[in-house]
Structure formats: structure tokens, C-alpha cells
Amino acid sequence: MPLFTTVHHPTPSFLLLLLPLSLNPFFCVLVLGLSNTTSFSKRVNSLRLERIQRHLGRINKPAVRTFNTYNGDTIDCVPWHKQPSLDHPLLENHKIQRKPPERPIFKEGRSPKNYTGNRVSRGAWQTWHHAGHCPKHTVPIRRSSVQDVLRSQSLYMYGKKKNKKKNSTSKKIDPPPPDVVSGNGHEHAIAYTGTTQEVYGAKASINVWEPSIEESEEFSLSQIWILSGSFDGSDLNSIEAGWQVNPELYGDNSPRLFTYWTSDAYQATGCYNLLCPGFVQTNNKIAIGAAISPVSLSSGDQFDVSILIWKDPRVGNWWMEFGDNNIVGYWPAELFTHLSEHANMVEWGGEVVNMKKQNGAHTSTQMGSGRFAEDGFGKASYFRNLEIVDSDNSLSSVESISTLSENTNCYNIQSYSNSDWGTHFYYGGPGKNPNCP
């Protein structure tokens, strides 16, 4: 089985804005952008365009090598010491930790197997490797374009999660996991730990699919949350990683590796991937924000990605591993308040955004595979081998989890445990259906 499937390059369908800007502040230019999921035509004030280009100049760093991928991405190989993370004011004197800490070891001697009987799961990878590779001491970064920014709500919101407000109608649990009590159409099917233990990381293998997205402003993701702080205040710290389909952010429907962080409950700090200073990348083979392939097929081959996040017990940085022994980089301890010590909750699961049309109908945006949990292996999406990292830097299987879905007629979750997959669960759903109008 190949590590990736062929993705055909779409016909070029956008006009790059390379001409000098007019000195007249009321001068407008026409921007055209097309993808396989959305098309738009906007008249952009030249002053706004100038602000966008200045911002892109800050996050698109000078590269020693650049290449284009089959799915339309541009990958820049940026020297370690010039990556965007080091522009953060809290990292002004930060020295890159180039040697990762010791990886957590499974406490019981071996991790559970990657299969149950004949139910085989294979590892997915990233599609950009067909186009080239980045040399040592550089990191591959997906270049942001004017079109990427214009798909966002605003320049300020580019790369950030939409502001979230508490939804008083959400299902009540104690303590409430973050996002679950949030409004603005965010819906979930998650498993989570309690808050009585100190957690120093988490791991899982996440089934990869290509869920359909109804509206370009919506997304579907599957991820791990590492959390600490107040769930109903403004000091929540969160580290997140997984895969997502997000047409507004990337301009297509491909599942992509992503990261996120915040130290103030998504209010002002943090962003996706490397779209703001923060996450320090050390790997020259993994591009955060790049597409993942192959994807799973209903009643066919199943592909998943393994993600491990753990806290360096000596330095305090939070490291991330993708796949087998591909250590991507770290979130510096300086970024956080509560997570500078440890986490007090971990969540695993899916999230979608339901924009709800004017008639009030539920979105048909899918979560996971678009099938409900009870459909099981090969049809429903799964998280397997849920593990947490203890204070002694050891991995252990999660023994007890709680599960929650706000609307089980739209998306649901069912958890299980066995000797091969340890604690695991199936989750997801189609969104709009006769029981979820």
C-alpha cells in the first residue's frame, strides 16, 4: 500500500495580486479565488490589501527552498531560527530546544496492538512529499496567500477560532468540558477524563476520513485537547492537535494535520498551525496544515494517524509527535499560565460548526465518516488506544472516560475497551437527517 494517493493538481483559477497599489485610498482591485468547494469575487480596498500583504510578509518567512504540491499548496523550507514562532514577545529570549526530551514509555511494557482480529488499520501520511523535501535545519511551512486571508472573517480572525459564547441551553455536566458549553454552533462528540488527576500528556490513534462540509464557513475536525484552567472563565489553557477539513482556512475539502493553542479561552491568544507566533517546529518532514492521505473508505481500508503530546519534565515545554517517532516540535512553556505546571483534563473526539441556515435547518456537515457510532469498524470513525502521560513520564491506558454529545440524533459516540485497542470509541454522524431536521 503506498504512503499516499495521487492528488491531481486543479486548473489554476486565481489571480495573484502583484501589481503596485494605487495611491488613491478608494482604489479597488478585483480578487478572484476558486477552489473545489467555494468561489468568491471581492472588491478589496487597496489599504486593506496593503494590510493583508504586510501581515503575510510577517508570517511567510524567507525560504531556502520552495515547491508546489499537487493539491495547490506552496511549501516553504524556512530556516529554524527564522520561523514565525520566535516573533512572539514572550519568546524574545527563547533558545530553540533542538533535542527533544525522552519520549514517554508505555508503563506496562508494550502498547496494545494496532488491530482487532482481521480489522487492520494502516498509517496515513502527508501528500506534499511527492513534490520535494526540506533540507536539515529547516522546517516546511505551508505558505499563506491573499486568498486564504480573504476567506476569513477578517484579517484579525485569520487563523483563529471563531469567538465562542456560553450557550445556556447546552447539556450540563460537572465540570463542563470547554467548547461543549460554547455557542456559535459548535457541536461535539467527545470522550474526556475527570479533573481530579494531574495529566502530563495524552496519546491516541485517530481514524482519518474526508467528511463533506455543507457551508464553506463550517468545518469538521477530530482532535486531542490538553486542558487546564477555568472552563467558565477567561484563563483556560488549551493545546490541541488532530486533523480537520476546513474550507475557509485552506480552500479545499482535504483532511489536514493541524495544531492550535490558547492561554485565554480563545479570546486573543493562539492560532491554528504556524499562523501566529507560538508553536516551535523542529521537524523537516512534517508540514502542519498540509493534507493527509490516504483517507479511509467505507467498508474498505482504514487509515489513522497517531498523535502524542507530552510535557518535558525537565524544561516544561509541551512536545508533539505525529505518526511513528516523527517529533514535530513543541509549545514553549512561556506561552501558558496553568499549563506551565500540568493539565487537569484531556478530551478526544470530533467537533463541527453548524452555521444553521435562515430556515433553521441543521447542517449536513459530517463528523468523522458521516456515520453514527453504532455502525462500527469500517463505517464509523474511531479513536483507539487512548492513553495519558503520568508525572513519571510514562504512558498508561485510560481506564475511565466519560462521553458526551449534545445532540445524539445528529452526532453520537460509544466507548469500548479490549486488549488490542485498549480504551477506544466510535463517533460521528451525518448531521441533518430525518431525526435531526
Beta strands, then each sheet from edge to edge (+ up, - down):
strand 1: 28-34
strand 2: 39-45
strand 3: 65-68
strand 4: 74-79
strand 5: 105-106
strand 6: 115-116
strand 7: 119-123
strand 8: 125-126
strand 9: 138-142
strand 10: 186-192
strand 11: 201-207
strand 12: 220-228
strand 13: 237-245
strand 14: 256-262
strand 15: 280-281
strand 16: 292-293
strand 17: 302-311
strand 18: 318-322
strand 19: 327-331
strand 20: 345-353
strand 21: 381-389
strand 22: 394-397
strand 23: 402-405
strand 24: 412-418
strand 25: 422-428
sheet 1: 1+ 2-
sheet 2: 3+ 4- 9+
sheet 3: 5+ 22+ 21- 11+ 17- 7- 6+
sheet 4: 5+ 22+ 21- 25+ 24-
sheet 5: 5+ 22+ 21- 11+ 17- 18+ 19- 15+
sheet 6: 8+ 16-
sheet 7: 14+ 13- 12+ 20- 10+ 23-
end
